[in-house]
Amino acid sequence: MAVVDQNGVVVTANESFGTLLGTEPRALRDQAAADLVDLASDGRTWHAYREVLRGRRSRFRCTRRLKHADGRSLWAEVTVAPVPDSRRVLLSITDISDRRELQARLRHLQMHDPVTRLPNRALFFERLSAALEASAQDAEDAEGAQDAGSAGAPEAGEAISSSYESYRYGRTGRIGLCYLDLDGFKAVNDTLGHRVGDRLLAAVAARLTECADSDGYTRSGGHLVARLGGDEFAVLVEDSTGTEQLADLARSVLCALQQPFDLAGQRLSVSASIGVVERSGHGTTATALMQAADTTLYWAKADGKARWTLFDPERNAHRMTRQALSSTLRPAVERGEFALEYQPLVDLADGAVRGVEALVRWNHPQFGSLAPNRFIAIAEEDGSIVELGRWVLRTACRQARQWQKDHPRERPLFVSVNVAVRQVWDSDLVADVAGILAETGLAPHLLQLELTESAVMGSAGRPLQALQALSDMGVRIAIDDFGTGYSNLAYLSRLPVSVLKLDGSFVRGFQDEEHANPADELIVEALVQLAHRLGLTVTAECVETSGQASRLRSIGCDTGQGWLYSRAVAPDRIAELIGSEPLSV
C-alpha cells in the first residue's frame, strides 16, 4: 500500500509495495502514483483517479499490467480509496498474476477442443463475430472518408488516411470460409473404435493447420482452423482476396486429406466435402454466413462428395423457393389453391376432340401460377402427392361428368389424369378410383390414368396388381413419355396398358421435308405398328405444326396433343370445343 496526497504524489509506501515493483519503498516517495501503476494510459481510468483525489468519488478499482524492475511483467488489481479524516488517498495493489494465469488456462480449455487442440465452436464464433465487426467498421471508415472528401471537410485527410492504412495492412473487408465434413467418418468409429477415430481427427486437424498456415497470414495472424463438432471443421479466412484464394485453399485441403493416414498401425484413407463461401464482411452476419456454408457443404455432398463447392446465390434462391413450396404444399390443398386446366387430345384422322389431359396448376399467393414441374417432384418426396393426386382425380372426373351432362347428344370426352407411383404405394389407388367414379357417376372407360414409362416398366408386386385391377375395372392405362425411359418392349405384352404416349422429342424431328429427321420417323412408325399389333393406341405429344400432324397421320398415329390444337385451357373453353368444328385436319 501507499499513501498519496491530493496532488497524486506518493507520501509513503510500505515494504510490500516496494517489493511488488522491485524497488525500495524510500525510492517511491515524491513520485507520481499514476506513473507507478499506469493510471494515465487511458482517459476513463485517469478521470476516475482524479475524481477520487478531488474527493468527488469514494473509490475505484481497475486491473493493470505492471513492469517489475527485473523486466518481468505482472498483473495487478489497483484500488484507490480516500483516507478517512484526511485529504489523502490510499493506493493499494494486489498481485493477481496467478489468478490471471489460471483464468487464461481455464479459458483455453473452454475454448479449445480436447481431441484436436484446435479452437472449438465457441472460439470460432467469437473470432468470426470480431472479424465481421472489424469489416463493418472498415466499411464505415471508408464511407466516411469518401463523404468527407466529397464535402471538402477539414477531417477528410484524416479519414482518407485511416482508410488508406486499412488497406495498407491487407485489410480487404472481405471474409472467406471453408466448411468441411469428413466423408464416411462414422464408419471409422463403428469399425475401428473411437480411439482410432480420435487419432484420425487429430491428424486431420494437423493437416488442416498446415494448409492454413501455408496459405498466408492476415492482421489477425494465420487463418483460424476450428473443430465445430463431430467430424466438422472450418477454416476462417479474414481479409480474403477473393474466391480464387478460397478455391486454392479448398483444393489444397482436399489434396492433403487424400494422402493416407498412418495411425498406430492403421492405414486409413479419407475424403472430405467442403462448402466454400466468400463475400464482403459488411452487411452479413455470422448466422447468414454459416447458413450459406452449411448449404454449400450439403451441395458438395449431394454432388458426389470428395469435392469442394462454391456458394451460388442463384442455386440458393432456388433451394429457398423449393423449401418455401415444400412447407406450404400440404395446407395449400386444404386452402383450395390448386386448379385444373385441360389440354385437348385430338383424333389425327378427323380433328375431333376425343379427350383431355388434366394438368394441375398451383395458384401460389407468393409465386403466382406454378406449372406441375415446379411442385410435383416436391409433392412426391414429402408424400403430399397422395392427397393432391386424390383431389386432381376427383376434380377431373367431376368435370368430365359435367361436360357429359351439359352435352348429352355429343360423344363424351374421356379425361386423362397423371398418377405418381407413390400414389400406388402410399394409398389404395384402386379403392380411390372406384370411390371417385361412383361418387361422380363417370363411366370407367372415360377415365385414363397416365404413368411414366420408368414407373410402369419396373412395375411388380403391388403396383402391377393395382394396374391390373384398374384395367379390369375398365379404366384405361397410358404410358406417358414413352421412349425416354427403359423402353423394355417385352413389358408391353404383359402390362395392362391401353395407350402409348410418345415423348415430344420424337415429334420435334417431324419438321418439313427439308429439315425432317428420317430416323425419328422410322422409330415412330415402328412403334406405332408395334402398338397397333398389340392392340394399343398411340398419342403423340408436343404437336406444334400442321406438317408434324400430317406426317403423324400418314404413319397411323391415333391422337395428337400440342399447341397446334390448343394449350391447356380452363374448363369452360373445353366446353366450347365439344361438338364444334374439328381443330385441325
TORSE-776450 format. One record per residue (C-alpha): x, y, z; residue number from 1. Coordinates in pm, 1 decimal, always signed. Last residue first. Layout:
- c1  c2  c3  i
- X  Y  Z  NUM
...
// end
This chain:
- c1  c2  c3  i
- -5739.2  -3177.4  -9042.7  585
- -5724.1  -2939.7  -8749.1  584
- -5947.2  -2828.8  -8460.4  583
- -6252.3  -3006.8  -8599.7  582
- -6570.4  -2792.3  -8592.9  581
- -6757.8  -2775.5  -8263.8  580
- -6938.7  -3057.0  -8082.7  579
- -6738.3  -3005.1  -7765.9  578
- -6493.6  -2720.9  -7825.0  577
- -6694.7  -2463.9  -7628.0  576
- -6697.1  -2693.0  -7321.8  575
- -6318.4  -2709.8  -7343.0  574
- -6309.3  -2330.4  -7307.8  573
- -6531.9  -2350.1  -6999.2  572
- -6292.3  -2597.0  -6834.5  571
- -5993.8  -2356.2  -6848.3  570
- -5719.9  -2408.4  -7104.2  569
- -5404.6  -2614.5  -7160.3  568
- -5267.9  -2502.4  -7496.4  567
- -5465.4  -2580.8  -7806.1  566
- -5458.1  -2762.7  -8137.3  565
- -5118.2  -2680.1  -8279.6  564
- -5004.5  -2627.0  -7920.4  563
- -4995.5  -2998.2  -7852.6  562
- -5174.4  -3331.5  -7832.9  561
- -5221.2  -3584.4  -8108.2  560
- -5427.5  -3896.8  -8148.7  559
- -5410.0  -4221.8  -8349.4  558
- -5067.2  -4235.1  -8515.1  557
- -5101.6  -4420.8  -8845.7  556
- -4787.2  -4328.9  -9038.1  555
- -4969.8  -4072.4  -9252.1  554
- -5136.9  -3913.2  -8951.6  553
- -4801.3  -3847.7  -8785.4  552
- -4674.6  -3690.0  -9109.7  551
- -4978.9  -3464.6  -9135.0  550
- -4967.4  -3361.8  -8768.6  549
- -4597.2  -3270.4  -8792.8  548
- -4663.3  -3063.6  -9102.5  547
- -4958.2  -2895.0  -8933.6  546
- -4718.4  -2769.2  -8668.5  545
- -4693.5  -2789.6  -8287.7  544
- -4757.6  -3149.9  -8191.1  543
- -4592.2  -3176.8  -7849.2  542
- -4722.2  -3525.2  -7762.2  541
- -4815.9  -3807.5  -7999.0  540
- -5083.7  -4048.9  -7879.9  539
- -5073.7  -4415.6  -7979.9  538
- -5345.7  -4679.9  -7940.8  537
- -5273.3  -5030.7  -7820.1  536
- -5396.0  -5365.6  -7958.2  535
- -5054.4  -5530.5  -7951.7  534
- -5024.5  -5515.3  -8331.9  533
- -5131.2  -5149.5  -8308.8  532
- -4850.1  -5077.7  -8061.9  531
- -4591.3  -5246.0  -8283.2  530
- -4707.3  -5052.5  -8590.7  529
- -4696.8  -4724.8  -8395.8  528
- -4354.5  -4802.5  -8254.2  527
- -4212.8  -4884.3  -8597.1  526
- -4355.0  -4565.2  -8748.5  525
- -4219.0  -4361.5  -8457.2  524
- -3870.8  -4506.7  -8498.8  523
- -3870.1  -4460.2  -8877.0  522
- -3989.1  -4100.4  -8843.9  521
- -3725.2  -4019.4  -8584.0  520
- -3453.2  -4169.2  -8803.7  519
- -3564.9  -3968.8  -9108.3  518
- -3512.0  -3636.9  -8925.0  517
- -3710.6  -3376.1  -9115.6  516
- -3545.6  -3045.1  -9210.4  515
- -3612.9  -3032.9  -9587.9  514
- -3938.1  -3228.3  -9583.0  513
- -4086.4  -3007.8  -9310.0  512
- -4034.4  -3089.9  -8944.6  511
- -4102.3  -3420.8  -8774.2  510
- -3793.2  -3428.7  -8552.5  509
- -3987.6  -3241.9  -8283.6  508
- -4228.9  -3536.3  -8273.6  507
- -3965.5  -3772.8  -8138.5  506
- -3860.9  -3537.1  -7856.1  505
- -4230.8  -3496.2  -7768.4  504
- -4242.8  -3833.8  -7598.2  503
- -4484.5  -4081.1  -7749.8  502
- -4793.8  -4151.6  -7540.2  501
- -4867.9  -4525.2  -7553.4  500
- -5223.3  -4629.0  -7470.8  499
- -5410.7  -4934.0  -7340.4  498
- -5165.4  -5088.7  -7092.1  497
- -5246.1  -5390.4  -6874.0  496
- -4879.7  -5498.8  -6867.4  495
- -4757.3  -5833.4  -7002.4  494
- -4726.4  -5766.5  -7376.7  493
- -4579.0  -5422.2  -7321.9  492
- -4317.0  -5548.4  -7078.5  491
- -4110.0  -5711.5  -7353.1  490
- -4074.4  -5371.2  -7516.6  489
- -3835.4  -5251.0  -7248.7  488
- -3816.8  -4886.0  -7345.2  487
- -3627.8  -4816.6  -7019.2  486
- -3709.0  -4447.8  -7013.0  485
- -3738.0  -4180.6  -7284.2  484
- -3932.0  -4372.5  -7549.4  483
- -4275.9  -4338.4  -7395.6  482
- -4330.7  -4002.1  -7227.2  481
- -4652.1  -4127.5  -7060.6  480
- -4762.6  -4492.1  -7058.0  479
- -5141.7  -4500.0  -7057.5  478
- -5384.4  -4716.0  -6856.4  477
- -5755.6  -4712.2  -6945.1  476
- -6008.8  -4773.4  -6668.0  475
- -6249.8  -5061.1  -6734.0  474
- -6247.4  -5214.2  -6384.2  473
- -6024.0  -5491.5  -6515.8  472
- -5774.8  -5220.9  -6612.3  471
- -5787.9  -5076.9  -6261.9  470
- -5732.6  -5420.9  -6110.4  469
- -5439.2  -5488.4  -6344.3  468
- -5279.5  -5154.7  -6260.2  467
- -5319.3  -5222.8  -5887.7  466
- -5169.3  -5570.3  -5916.5  465
- -4873.7  -5429.1  -6107.1  464
- -4816.1  -5161.5  -5844.4  463
- -4846.5  -5421.4  -5559.0  462
- -4596.3  -5670.9  -5692.0  461
- -4408.2  -5553.2  -5997.7  460
- -4385.4  -5239.9  -6203.6  459
- -4047.3  -5151.0  -6347.5  458
- -4182.8  -5069.5  -6690.7  457
- -4468.6  -4868.9  -6543.1  456
- -4259.2  -4626.9  -6338.1  455
- -3987.4  -4565.5  -6597.4  454
- -4255.5  -4521.2  -6864.9  453
- -4437.6  -4252.0  -6669.9  452
- -4790.0  -4323.5  -6553.3  451
- -5109.1  -4186.3  -6710.5  450
- -5457.3  -4285.9  -6591.3  449
- -5742.5  -4269.0  -6841.8  448
- -6102.3  -4224.5  -6729.7  447
- -6392.6  -4235.7  -6973.9  446
- -6386.0  -4617.4  -6977.8  445
- -6469.6  -4613.8  -6604.0  444
- -6803.1  -4433.8  -6656.0  443
- -6828.9  -4110.2  -6457.0  442
- -7100.2  -4102.8  -6190.1  441
- -6908.0  -3857.6  -5970.2  440
- -6925.1  -4052.8  -5642.6  439
- -6906.9  -4397.0  -5804.5  438
- -6608.1  -4295.0  -6014.9  437
- -6448.0  -4135.5  -5706.2  436
- -6496.2  -4448.5  -5496.0  435
- -6359.9  -4682.8  -5760.4  434
- -6060.4  -4459.8  -5822.2  433
- -5977.9  -4429.6  -5450.6  432
- -6028.0  -4803.7  -5392.1  431
- -5790.5  -4887.7  -5675.7  430
- -5541.1  -4626.1  -5559.2  429
- -5520.1  -4770.8  -5209.2  428
- -5261.6  -4527.8  -5079.8  427
- -4887.6  -4499.2  -5020.3  426
- -4761.6  -4743.6  -5282.8  425
- -4993.1  -4661.5  -5572.8  424
- -4987.4  -4287.2  -5506.1  423
- -4610.5  -4315.0  -5479.9  422
- -4604.3  -4432.3  -5841.5  421
- -4735.7  -4092.9  -5948.7  420
- -5061.6  -4068.7  -6146.0  419
- -5136.8  -3828.9  -6430.5  418
- -5503.8  -3792.8  -6524.1  417
- -5660.1  -3838.8  -6867.9  416
- -6024.3  -3741.0  -6916.5  415
- -6250.4  -3909.8  -7169.8  414
- -6483.9  -3688.7  -7368.9  413
- -6843.0  -3788.5  -7425.0  412
- -6975.1  -3814.2  -7784.7  411
- -7230.9  -3540.8  -7814.6  410
- -7604.7  -3570.5  -7752.3  409
- -7581.1  -3532.3  -7374.2  408
- -7377.5  -3208.6  -7389.2  407
- -7416.5  -3047.7  -7043.8  406
- -7436.8  -3384.5  -6868.6  405
- -7123.5  -3514.2  -7040.8  404
- -6938.6  -3191.0  -6967.6  403
- -7037.4  -3232.8  -6600.9  402
- -6909.5  -3590.8  -6596.5  401
- -6571.3  -3476.9  -6725.7  400
- -6562.5  -3203.7  -6459.9  399
- -6642.0  -3446.0  -6175.4  398
- -6377.0  -3686.9  -6304.1  397
- -6116.9  -3409.3  -6321.3  396
- -6196.4  -3276.8  -5972.0  395
- -6190.3  -3623.5  -5811.5  394
- -5862.6  -3721.4  -5978.0  393
- -5695.4  -3388.9  -5900.1  392
- -5804.5  -3405.4  -5534.4  391
- -5677.7  -3765.0  -5498.4  390
- -5349.9  -3664.0  -5658.1  389
- -5309.1  -3376.9  -5411.6  388
- -5374.4  -3604.1  -5113.3  387
- -5134.3  -3871.1  -5237.6  386
- -4882.8  -3620.7  -5377.9  385
- -4839.5  -3488.7  -5022.9  384
- -4587.9  -3767.7  -4965.5  383
- -4288.0  -3544.2  -4896.6  382
- -4083.9  -3650.8  -5198.8  381
- -4374.6  -3693.5  -5440.3  380
- -4509.4  -3348.2  -5354.2  379
- -4166.8  -3197.4  -5414.8  378
- -4147.9  -3367.2  -5756.1  377
- -4496.0  -3231.4  -5836.2  376
- -4401.7  -2873.2  -5737.9  375
- -4236.5  -2671.5  -6014.0  374
- -4284.3  -2925.1  -6295.4  373
- -4661.3  -2901.7  -6236.4  372
- -4680.2  -2537.6  -6355.7  371
- -4697.6  -2257.5  -6099.9  370
- -4934.1  -1959.5  -6112.2  369
- -4813.8  -1682.6  -5881.3  368
- -4507.0  -1703.4  -5658.7  367
- -4641.6  -1550.7  -5336.4  366
- -5011.5  -1647.8  -5315.3  365
- -4946.9  -1968.3  -5511.9  364
- -5210.1  -2050.7  -5772.3  363
- -5087.7  -2406.3  -5820.6  362
- -5177.3  -2553.1  -6158.4  361
- -5281.8  -2911.7  -6229.1  360
- -5299.7  -3050.4  -6580.7  359
- -5595.3  -3269.1  -6679.6  358
- -5548.5  -3428.5  -7021.2  357
- -5849.3  -3404.0  -7249.4  356
- -6044.1  -3642.0  -7470.1  355
- -6170.9  -3718.0  -7817.4  354
- -6153.8  -3370.2  -7973.0  353
- -6226.3  -3412.1  -8343.5  352
- -5951.4  -3341.7  -8599.0  351
- -6070.5  -3615.3  -8839.4  350
- -5783.6  -3865.1  -8863.7  349
- -5549.2  -3714.4  -8604.8  348
- -5809.7  -3751.9  -8330.5  347
- -5732.8  -3471.4  -8086.1  346
- -5640.5  -3487.3  -7718.6  345
- -5735.3  -3144.0  -7581.2  344
- -5541.1  -2981.3  -7296.0  343
- -5725.9  -2921.7  -6970.1  342
- -5661.9  -2682.6  -6683.0  341
- -5707.1  -2776.4  -6321.4  340
- -5687.4  -2554.5  -6013.9  339
- -5495.0  -2560.8  -5688.8  338
- -5503.7  -2301.5  -5408.9  337
- -5806.8  -2459.6  -5238.6  336
- -5692.7  -2386.2  -4883.4  335
- -5691.2  -2757.3  -4796.4  334
- -5464.1  -2833.9  -5090.4  333
- -5239.9  -2541.8  -4998.3  332
- -5203.2  -2682.3  -4646.4  331
- -4987.7  -2965.5  -4785.3  330
- -4778.7  -2754.0  -5021.0  329
- -4679.8  -2474.1  -4784.2  328
- -4354.0  -2609.8  -4639.7  327
- -4245.8  -2768.1  -4967.1  326
- -4308.0  -2451.4  -5165.5  325
- -4097.6  -2243.4  -4927.2  324
- -3823.5  -2506.0  -4933.9  323
- -3824.5  -2505.5  -5313.0  322
- -3804.9  -2127.5  -5315.8  321
- -3514.9  -2139.5  -5072.2  320
- -3340.8  -2401.1  -5284.1  319
- -3391.7  -2193.3  -5599.2  318
- -3253.3  -1888.3  -5419.3  317
- -2956.2  -2099.1  -5309.4  316
- -2887.3  -2204.0  -5665.8  315
- -2894.3  -1840.6  -5771.6  314
- -2672.3  -1731.2  -5482.3  313
- -2409.6  -1997.6  -5563.1  312
- -2175.3  -2088.8  -5277.0  311
- -1864.1  -2260.8  -5408.5  310
- -1841.3  -2639.6  -5395.6  309
- -1549.1  -2854.8  -5286.5  308
- -1512.8  -3222.1  -5364.5  307
- -1486.0  -3567.9  -5208.5  306
- -1867.7  -3597.5  -5203.4  305
- -2089.1  -3676.6  -5506.0  304
- -2296.4  -3368.9  -5590.8  303
- -2517.1  -3419.6  -5283.9  302
- -2212.7  -3397.9  -5056.0  301
- -2088.8  -3076.4  -5216.4  300
- -2441.1  -2934.7  -5216.8  299
- -2475.8  -3004.7  -4844.2  298
- -2148.4  -2822.1  -4782.9  297
- -2291.5  -2527.7  -4977.2  296
- -2599.6  -2518.0  -4756.1  295
- -2387.3  -2529.2  -4440.6  294
- -2163.8  -2250.8  -4568.7  293
- -2460.8  -2030.1  -4659.1  292
- -2619.6  -2090.2  -4320.3  291
- -2284.4  -2020.3  -4155.0  290
- -2250.3  -1685.3  -4331.3  289
- -2607.4  -1584.0  -4252.0  288
- -2565.5  -1668.1  -3883.1  287
- -2232.0  -1487.9  -3856.2  286
- -2388.1  -1180.7  -4011.0  285
- -2352.0  -1001.6  -4342.2  284
- -2374.1  -634.1  -4434.7  283
- -2002.4  -560.8  -4434.7  282
- -1799.8  -884.3  -4435.6  281
- -1792.9  -886.4  -4814.0  280
- -1820.5  -1238.7  -4950.4  279
- -1654.4  -1577.4  -4980.4  278
- -1827.0  -1909.6  -4903.8  277
- -1681.9  -2255.3  -4970.3  276
- -1854.5  -2580.3  -4873.0  275
- -1613.9  -2869.4  -4850.0  274
- -1668.7  -3245.0  -4872.7  273
- -1388.3  -3456.6  -4734.4  272
- -1201.6  -3774.0  -4817.2  271
- -1047.1  -4043.0  -4604.6  270
- -773.9  -4303.2  -4635.6  269
- -660.4  -4503.9  -4338.0  268
- -352.8  -4707.6  -4253.8  267
- -382.2  -4849.5  -3902.8  266
- -54.7  -4943.8  -3736.0  265
- -68.9  -4668.8  -3478.3  264
- -237.5  -4424.7  -3715.1  263
- -83.2  -4394.4  -4060.3  262
- -301.2  -4159.1  -4264.1  261
- -326.9  -4189.5  -4642.5  260
- -294.2  -3875.3  -4861.9  259
- -636.4  -3760.4  -4979.3  258
- -656.4  -3517.5  -4688.4  257
- -376.6  -3300.5  -4824.7  256
- -522.8  -3285.3  -5176.0  255
- -867.0  -3190.5  -5046.2  254
- -714.5  -2921.7  -4823.9  253
- -501.9  -2785.1  -5110.4  252
- -807.2  -2763.2  -5334.4  251
- -1007.5  -2581.2  -5066.1  250
- -724.0  -2330.1  -5015.9  249
- -697.9  -2265.8  -5388.7  248
- -1075.5  -2212.1  -5408.2  247
- -1063.8  -1974.6  -5111.0  246
- -790.2  -1767.8  -5274.9  245
- -976.6  -1770.5  -5606.0  244
- -1294.3  -1652.7  -5435.1  243
- -1138.4  -1321.7  -5339.2  242
- -851.1  -1156.0  -5153.5  241
- -965.6  -1271.2  -4811.9  240
- -943.9  -1022.4  -4525.9  239
- -1014.2  -1294.8  -4269.1  238
- -1002.5  -1656.7  -4380.2  237
- -1181.9  -1892.1  -4142.2  236
- -1111.0  -2262.3  -4186.6  235
- -1388.9  -2481.4  -4050.1  234
- -1408.6  -2841.0  -3933.1  233
- -1688.9  -3094.5  -3895.7  232
- -1609.3  -3452.5  -3793.5  231
- -1800.9  -3434.1  -3466.4  230
- -1805.1  -3070.3  -3357.0  229
- -1701.5  -2729.1  -3483.2  228
- -1331.3  -2807.5  -3499.8  227
- -1152.0  -2486.2  -3576.2  226
- -878.5  -2359.9  -3809.1  225
- -831.7  -1982.7  -3791.6  224
- -625.4  -1843.5  -4075.1  223
- -290.4  -1715.3  -3959.1  222
- -233.5  -1387.3  -3775.6  221
- -509.4  -1139.3  -3703.7  220
- -373.9  -878.9  -3947.8  219
- -354.3  -1153.1  -4208.9  218
- -130.2  -1451.0  -4277.5  217
- -79.2  -1683.9  -4570.3  216
- -191.6  -2004.7  -4740.7  215
- +90.1  -2213.0  -4593.2  214
- -50.4  -2170.9  -4242.7  213
- -398.9  -2281.4  -4348.9  212
- -270.8  -2593.6  -4523.3  211
- -55.3  -2685.7  -4222.4  210
- -348.0  -2628.1  -3986.8  209
- -568.4  -2852.4  -4199.1  208
- -302.0  -3121.6  -4196.2  207
- -273.1  -3110.9  -3817.4  206
- -652.3  -3114.8  -3772.8  205
- -679.4  -3422.2  -3996.1  204
- -424.2  -3599.6  -3776.5  203
- -617.5  -3507.7  -3461.8  202
- -943.2  -3628.7  -3618.1  201
- -776.3  -3957.0  -3719.9  200
- -647.0  -4008.2  -3368.5  199
- -998.0  -3950.4  -3235.3  198
- -1141.1  -4207.9  -3476.3  197
- -874.0  -4458.3  -3374.1  196
- -983.3  -4414.7  -3013.1  195
- -1349.9  -4416.0  -3115.3  194
- -1339.0  -4770.3  -3248.1  193
- -1215.5  -4936.6  -3565.4  192
- -1542.8  -5045.4  -3728.0  191
- -1805.0  -4804.2  -3592.3  190
- -1571.1  -4510.1  -3541.6  189
- -1426.9  -4543.7  -3891.6  188
- -1774.3  -4597.2  -4042.8  187
- -1890.7  -4273.1  -3883.2  186
- -1616.1  -4087.6  -4070.7  185
- -1773.2  -4171.0  -4407.4  184
- -1693.0  -3841.4  -4576.3  183
- -1523.3  -3591.0  -4346.1  182
- -1706.5  -3257.6  -4323.2  181
- -1578.8  -2922.5  -4432.7  180
- -1664.1  -2554.2  -4402.5  179
- -1416.9  -2333.7  -4586.8  178
- -1493.9  -1972.4  -4500.2  177
- -1399.8  -1639.3  -4651.3  176
- -1425.6  -1280.3  -4536.4  175
- -1393.3  -949.4  -4714.7  174
- -1309.1  -607.2  -4569.9  173
- -982.2  -607.1  -4762.2  172
- -749.8  -525.8  -4472.5  171
- -405.1  -606.4  -4604.4  170
- -205.6  -364.0  -4383.8  169
- -200.4  -87.5  -4643.1  168
- -569.7  -145.2  -4699.8  167
- -663.4  -29.4  -4352.7  166
- -396.6  +244.9  -4350.3  165
- -550.6  +400.0  -4661.3  164
- -892.2  +417.3  -4494.6  163
- -738.0  +590.1  -4193.6  162
- -554.2  +834.2  -4423.0  161
- -876.3  +907.2  -4605.8  160
- -1044.3  +986.9  -4275.1  159
- -757.5  +1212.1  -4159.4  158
- -746.2  +1399.0  -4488.9  157
- -1120.7  +1445.1  -4495.3  156
- -1123.8  +1598.6  -4146.9  155
- -1118.3  +1950.5  -4291.2  154
- -1436.4  +1877.4  -4493.4  153
- -1420.9  +1902.6  -4872.4  152
- -1770.9  +1757.7  -4900.0  151
- -1661.4  +1484.3  -5139.1  150
- -1358.9  +1404.4  -4922.7  149
- -1569.4  +1382.8  -4610.7  148
- -1820.8  +1153.4  -4779.9  147
- -1548.0  +929.3  -4921.4  146
- -1356.5  +910.8  -4596.0  145
- -1673.9  +839.6  -4402.0  144
- -1764.1  +562.1  -4643.9  143
- -1416.9  +410.8  -4595.7  142
- -1443.9  +437.0  -4218.3  141
- -1788.2  +276.4  -4226.8  140
- -1655.7  -9.2  -4439.4  139
- -1359.6  -59.6  -4205.9  138
- -1600.6  -70.1  -3909.9  137
- -1815.7  -332.6  -4082.2  136
- -1508.6  -541.8  -4157.4  135
- -1394.7  -515.9  -3795.7  134
- -1739.5  -622.9  -3675.0  133
- -1733.0  -918.2  -3915.0  132
- -1390.3  -1024.2  -3789.8  131
- -1499.5  -996.3  -3425.5  130
- -1807.0  -1209.4  -3496.9  129
- -1592.9  -1473.0  -3667.0  128
- -1342.8  -1477.1  -3379.6  127
- -1616.5  -1530.1  -3121.8  126
- -1787.3  -1782.1  -3349.5  125
- -1467.7  -1984.9  -3376.5  124
- -1396.7  -1954.2  -3005.4  123
- -1734.2  -2106.8  -2917.5  122
- -1715.3  -2376.3  -3188.5  121
- -1378.0  -2504.1  -3071.3  120
- -1025.5  -2378.8  -3131.4  119
- -799.2  -2671.1  -3218.9  118
- -630.6  -2897.4  -2965.6  117
- -755.5  -3193.3  -3178.7  116
- -911.0  -3408.9  -2906.7  115
- -950.6  -3155.6  -2623.5  114
- -1122.3  -2895.6  -2843.2  113
- -1034.7  -2543.7  -2740.8  112
- -1233.9  -2250.1  -2599.2  111
- -1309.9  -2378.3  -2250.4  110
- -964.5  -2528.4  -2203.6  109
- -805.1  -2204.7  -2321.0  108
- -1040.0  -2006.8  -2098.2  107
- -940.5  -2220.2  -1799.4  106
- -574.3  -2168.4  -1875.7  105
- -623.0  -1793.8  -1910.3  104
- -822.6  -1780.2  -1588.2  103
- -545.4  -1969.8  -1409.6  102
- -287.3  -1729.2  -1547.3  101
- -498.1  -1434.1  -1439.8  100
- -533.0  -1576.3  -1087.0  99
- -161.3  -1641.4  -1065.2  98
- -87.1  -1288.2  -1187.2  97
- -325.7  -1129.0  -933.7  96
- -63.5  -925.6  -743.2  95
- -256.7  -680.1  -527.2  94
- -211.6  -302.6  -534.4  93
- -326.0  -48.8  -277.9  92
- -340.0  +329.5  -309.5  91
- -480.0  +508.3  -4.6  90
- -592.1  +864.3  -52.6  89
- -500.4  +1192.8  +121.7  88
- -719.3  +1482.0  +218.0  87
- -770.9  +1324.6  +559.2  86
- -1046.8  +1236.2  +802.0  85
- -1082.2  +888.0  +649.6  84
- -822.0  +802.2  +383.2  83
- -990.3  +813.2  +41.6  82
- -985.9  +498.8  -180.9  81
- -780.6  +384.5  -482.9  80
- -764.9  +13.1  -567.0  79
- -529.5  -144.9  -823.7  78
- -550.9  -514.8  -916.2  77
- -216.6  -624.3  -1051.3  76
- -98.0  -837.1  -1340.7  75
- +274.1  -892.5  -1364.9  74
- +553.5  -824.0  -1609.0  73
- +913.5  -934.4  -1596.5  72
- +1188.6  -683.6  -1658.1  71
- +1382.7  -714.0  -1330.8  70
- +1231.4  -386.2  -1203.9  69
- +884.5  -529.6  -1236.9  68
- +657.5  -391.9  -1512.2  67
- +285.5  -360.9  -1448.8  66
- -29.0  -487.8  -1628.4  65
- -323.0  -308.2  -1473.5  64
- -664.6  -401.1  -1338.9  63
- -901.5  -135.2  -1205.9  62
- -1075.1  -24.6  -885.5  61
- -1245.8  +299.2  -781.1  60
- -1324.1  +481.6  -461.3  59
- -1547.8  +741.8  -293.9  58
- -1569.2  +991.8  -576.0  57
- -1569.5  +1369.7  -566.8  56
- -1290.2  +1396.1  -309.1  55
- -1051.0  +1564.3  -552.5  54
- -809.9  +1269.8  -545.7  53
- -1104.3  +1031.4  -607.3  52
- -1212.3  +1232.6  -913.2  51
- -858.6  +1234.1  -1046.6  50
- -846.3  +854.6  -1036.7  49
- -1180.6  +825.9  -1218.4  48
- -1059.6  +1065.7  -1491.1  47
- -734.9  +873.8  -1541.4  46
- -919.9  +545.2  -1568.9  45
- -1151.5  +681.2  -1839.8  44
- -877.9  +862.5  -2026.7  43
- -649.8  +565.6  -2080.4  42
- -282.8  +516.9  -2000.2  41
- -287.6  +762.0  -1707.1  40
- -325.4  +504.0  -1430.5  39
- -5.4  +314.9  -1515.5  38
- +80.7  +188.6  -1165.5  37
- +397.9  +387.2  -1097.7  36
- +310.9  +672.7  -1332.2  35
- -23.9  +735.2  -1162.9  34
- +147.1  +737.9  -823.7  33
- +359.3  +1036.5  -921.7  32
- +685.7  +1009.6  -732.8  31
- +762.5  +1206.1  -414.9  30
- +844.9  +890.3  -225.8  29
- +896.3  +571.5  -428.6  28
- +1267.7  +546.7  -363.3  27
- +1203.0  +511.8  +11.6  26
- +993.7  +198.5  -56.2  25
- +1298.1  +29.2  -214.7  24
- +1241.8  -119.9  -558.7  23
- +1112.9  -436.7  -728.7  22
- +756.4  -315.8  -801.4  21
- +591.7  -578.6  -580.4  20
- +873.7  -549.6  -326.5  19
- +825.4  -175.0  -299.1  18
- +454.7  -207.7  -228.5  17
- +520.3  -490.7  +15.3  16
- +763.1  -274.3  +214.5  15
- +512.4  +2.5  +275.0  14
- +478.6  +326.6  +83.0  13
- +486.8  +692.3  +194.5  12
- +390.1  +1031.0  +56.1  11
- +340.1  +926.7  -304.9  10
- +231.6  +1222.6  -522.0  9
- -119.3  +1237.7  -672.4  8
- -172.1  +1606.9  -599.6  7
- -416.5  +1531.0  -318.1  6
- -152.6  +1324.9  -139.2  5
- -88.7  +955.6  -189.8  4
- -42.5  +691.7  +82.4  3
- +98.3  +363.9  -43.5  2
- +0.0  +0.0  +0.0  1
// end
